[in-house]
Amino acid sequence: MSATEILSELPKLTEAERRAVRRKLSELAAENVEVALCDQAALEGAMMLDRMEEEDARHQQR
């Protein structure tokens, strides 16, 4: 089903069904935020490890 089809069906839903749709959309949005936060934390951790390895390599060259 396309987004256009879904949108055209929304007016036909009861208020309870619309609340359920809003709830599901909120859950999906929260999952996306959580994934983005995890991705950012992983990236920051990898960057910190890279910096530590570079610093260690500089110390070993001395």
FENQUIDA-V83983 format. One record per run of one state. SS is the DSSP state (H for helix, E for strand, L for the rest). FROM is the first residue (numbers start at 1). TO is the last residue. Records with the same first field share a line. If there is no record, write none. Layout:
BEGIN
SS=FROM-TO + FROM-TO
END
This chain:
BEGIN
L=1-2 + 11-14 + 62-62
H=3-10 + 15-61
END
